[in-house]
Amino acid sequence: MGEHKLHQQETKNSQKSSLKGTLISVFLVGFFIIFTWFSVYQIFVNRL
């Protein structure tokens, strides 16, 4: 019984860290996309 409860806690902790990593990855990809669009827009405006 004790081992079963311990296994549940480990699973919860690993899920939280997995979600934290996912959130960081999503933000990094989002910032990269925004930076890319902004850079392309600046190139476009400078060539007008």
Stockholm file with secondary structure:
# STOCKHOLM 1.0

chainA/1-48         MGEHKLHQQETKNSQKSSLKGTLISVFLVGFFIIFTWFSVYQIFVNRL
#=GR chainA/1-48 SS CHHHHHHHHHHHHHHHHHHHHHHHHHHHHHHHHHHHHHHHHHHHHHTC
#=GC SS_cons        CHHHHHHHHHHHHHHHHHHHHHHHHHHHHHHHHHHHHHHHHHHHHHTC
//
